[in-house]
Amino acid sequence: MNRLENKIAVITGGASGIGLAAATMMAAEGATVVIGDLEQDKAAAAAEQITAAGGRALGLAVNAMEEESLNALVEAAVTEFGGLHIMCNHVGGSNPRKDLDLLRMDMDEFDRTMALNVRSTVVGSRAALPHLIAAGGGSIINTASVAGLSGDFLQAAYGTAKAAVIRLTQYIATQYGAQYVRCNAVAPGAVMTPALQNNLSTEIIEEIRGHNSLPFIGAPEDIASAMVFLASDESRYITGQLLAVDGGMSSHSAIADSRKSMLV
């Protein structure tokens, strides 16, 4: 399939996990992908992996916390390949050891989390928008999280930041739809990425799985498939929306799990 043929895409945080899966799948669909990652070596390796499989890719270093670095990433993509059609603002996260409940949360971590998740999405979108408009339209895809949909006992900064990303997505969609720029967000649930496996025990991962409607935890490719759809013309009439790709974690009420024992 060539759903993204002749499209040029920039993906921040594209050297591993969901970002790499998205870059790989977009390249397989015909897109030229520019992968931005904090570590140049990882970005280059990801691009080489895609190129070896027959795709077209370039890996560059980017610090999503710095406006000049994000601007330079987008400009490099436009200079090298002649335009831009897809912008994936995928960089994000927080330090779960410092991002706790409100009273125990490290305020420096709060500021860092806002910059990493929200400000990077603002700056990445601002850098991309003129080029998307010049191309006659395009797609911005922001990575949110189910953590931005409801409260939790930990990671208050991360959940707040992802809620802001969801609302920002709607503002971009509203303000630039007339220029044929679409903006949507994907909200992953628990996904078997290196970050999940390195930060959570097997017991906690299994507990999380038990809250899904589907009896498994998703893979990076499950989220990447949604991103490819939102990047393609198949979603040409979809903008300002949040697509939760979470195995049904956000689909049921807080008391649903306690009623499982009632099933016959």
C-alpha positions in Angstrom: 0.0 0.0 0.0 1.1 3.6 -0.6 -1.3 5.6 1.5 1.4 8.2 2.2 3.2 8.3 -1.2 5.1 11.5 -1.9 4.4 12.7 1.7 7.2 14.1 3.9 6.9 13.5 7.6 8.7 14.7 10.7 8.5 12.5 13.8 10.0 13.7 17.1 11.0 11.0 19.5 11.1 8.7 16.5 14.1 6.5 17.3 12.4 3.9 19.6 9.1 2.5 20.8 5.9 4.0 19.3 7.8 6.7 17.5 10.0 4.2 15.6 7.0 2.0 14.8 5.2 5.1 13.4 8.3 6.1 11.3 8.7 2.5 10.0 5.0 2.2 9.1 4.8 5.6 7.4 7.9 4.8 5.4 6.4 1.5 4.4 3.3 3.5 3.2 5.5 5.6 0.9 6.4 8.6 3.1 9.8 10.1 3.5 10.4 10.3 7.2 12.7 12.6 9.2 13.3 11.1 12.6 14.3 13.5 15.4 15.7 12.1 18.7 17.8 13.5 21.5 20.6 11.1 20.7 22.0 11.5 17.1 23.3 7.9 17.1 19.8 6.4 17.8 18.2 8.7 15.2 20.7 7.7 12.6 20.3 4.0 13.4 16.6 4.2 13.1 16.8 5.9 9.7 19.3 3.3 8.5 17.0 0.5 9.6 14.2 2.0 7.6 16.4 2.6 4.6 17.7 -1.0 4.7 14.0 -2.1 4.4 13.6 0.0 1.3 12.2 3.2 2.8 13.5 6.7 2.7 14.5 8.2 6.0 16.9 10.7 7.7 17.8 10.7 11.4 18.7 13.9 13.1 19.4 15.1 16.7 16.8 17.2 18.3 16.2 18.6 21.8 12.5 19.1 22.1 13.0 21.3 25.1 14.7 23.9 22.9 12.8 26.0 20.4 15.8 26.5 18.1 16.4 22.8 17.9 12.9 21.9 16.9 12.8 24.7 14.4 16.1 23.4 12.9 14.7 19.9 12.6 11.7 21.0 10.6 13.8 23.3 8.4 16.2 20.5 7.7 13.4 18.3 6.5 12.1 21.0 4.2 15.5 21.9 2.9 16.5 18.2 2.3 13.2 17.0 0.8 11.4 20.1 -0.4 8.4 20.4 1.8 6.4 19.0 4.7 3.0 17.2 4.9 3.0 15.4 8.3 4.2 16.6 11.7 4.1 14.1 14.6 4.7 15.7 17.9 5.6 12.5 19.8 8.2 13.5 22.4 6.8 13.4 25.9 6.9 11.7 29.3 7.8 12.5 32.9 10.0 11.0 35.6 7.6 8.8 37.6 10.0 8.9 40.6 9.5 12.7 40.9 6.1 13.1 39.3 3.9 12.0 42.3 0.8 13.4 43.9 0.4 17.1 44.3 1.9 17.5 47.8 5.0 15.3 47.0 5.6 16.3 43.4 8.9 17.9 42.6 8.0 21.3 41.1 11.1 21.4 38.9 9.8 18.1 37.4 6.4 19.7 36.9 8.0 22.5 34.9 10.1 20.1 32.9 7.1 17.9 32.2 5.1 20.8 30.9 8.0 21.9 28.7 8.6 18.4 27.4 5.0 17.6 26.6 3.1 20.8 26.0 5.7 23.4 25.0 7.4 21.0 22.6 4.0 20.3 20.9 3.3 24.0 20.6 6.8 24.8 19.2 6.8 21.7 16.9 3.4 22.7 15.5 4.4 26.4 15.1 7.5 25.3 13.1 5.5 23.0 10.9 2.4 25.1 10.2 3.8 27.5 7.6 5.1 24.6 5.6 1.9 22.6 5.9 -0.1 25.6 4.7 2.4 26.1 1.8 1.9 22.5 0.8 -1.8 23.1 0.5 -2.6 21.3 3.8 -1.4 18.5 5.9 -1.7 16.6 9.2 -0.4 17.3 12.7 -0.6 14.3 15.0 0.0 14.9 18.7 0.7 12.1 21.2 -1.5 12.5 24.2 -2.3 9.8 26.7 -5.3 8.2 28.6 -3.6 9.8 31.6 -5.0 13.1 30.3 -8.6 11.9 30.4 -9.1 11.3 34.2 -7.4 11.6 37.5 -4.9 9.3 39.2 -3.0 9.0 42.5 0.4 9.6 40.8 1.9 11.5 37.9 -0.2 14.6 38.3 2.2 16.6 36.1 2.1 14.1 33.2 -1.7 13.8 33.3 -2.1 17.6 33.4 0.3 18.0 30.5 -1.4 15.4 28.3 -4.8 17.0 29.0 -3.3 20.3 27.8 -2.1 18.5 24.6 -5.6 17.3 24.0 -7.1 20.8 24.3 -4.2 22.3 22.2 -5.0 19.8 19.5 -8.6 21.3 19.2 -7.3 24.8 19.1 -4.9 24.0 16.2 -7.6 22.2 14.4 -10.0 25.2 14.8 -7.5 27.9 13.9 -6.0 26.3 10.8 -8.7 24.0 9.3 -9.5 26.7 6.7 -6.0 26.2 5.4 -6.6 22.4 5.1 -4.4 21.6 8.0 -5.9 18.8 10.2 -4.8 18.3 13.8 -5.7 15.2 15.8 -4.3 13.5 18.9 -3.7 9.8 19.7 -4.1 8.7 23.4 -2.2 5.5 24.0 -3.0 3.3 27.0 -0.4 0.9 28.3 1.9 -0.1 25.5 4.7 -2.6 25.6 7.5 -0.2 25.0 11.0 -0.3 26.5 10.0 2.7 28.8 7.0 0.7 30.2 9.1 -2.4 30.8 12.0 -0.6 32.3 9.9 1.4 34.8 7.2 -1.0 35.9 7.4 -4.5 37.4 5.8 -7.5 35.8 3.2 -7.5 38.6 2.2 -3.9 37.9 2.1 -4.4 34.2 -0.2 -7.4 34.7 -2.5 -5.3 37.0 -2.7 -2.7 34.3 -3.6 -5.3 31.7 -6.5 -6.4 34.0 -8.1 -3.0 33.6 -8.2 -3.2 29.8 -11.4 -4.4 28.1 -9.2 -6.5 25.7 -7.2 -9.2 27.5 -3.7 -7.9 26.4 -1.5 -4.9 26.4 -0.9 -3.3 23.0 2.3 -3.1 21.0 3.9 0.1 19.6 2.5 -0.9 16.1 -1.0 -0.6 17.4 -0.5 3.1 18.1 1.5 3.6 15.0 -1.4 2.2 12.9 -3.6 4.9 14.2 -1.0 7.6 13.4 -0.7 6.3 9.9 -4.5 6.5 9.5 -4.5 10.1 10.8 -1.6 11.1 8.5 -3.3 9.7 5.4 -6.1 11.0 3.2 -8.4 8.3 4.6 -8.9 10.7 7.6 -9.3 13.8 5.4 -12.6 14.7 7.1 -11.3 14.2 10.7 -9.8 17.0 12.7 -9.8 18.2 16.3 -10.4 14.7 17.5 -8.8 12.4 20.1 -8.4 8.7 19.2 -7.9 6.6 22.3 -5.9 3.5 21.4 -6.0 1.8 24.8 -7.5 -1.7 24.6 -10.7 -0.2 26.1 -9.1 1.0 29.3 -11.0 4.3 29.1 -14.2 2.8 27.9 -15.7 1.7 31.2 -16.7 3.2 34.6 -14.6 3.0 37.7 -16.7 0.3 39.2 -16.8 -2.0 36.1 -13.8 -4.0 37.3 -15.4 -4.8 40.6 -18.3 -6.3 38.7 -16.3 -8.9 36.8 -17.1 -11.5 39.4 -20.8 -11.1 38.6 -20.3 -12.5 35.1 -21.4 -16.1 34.6 
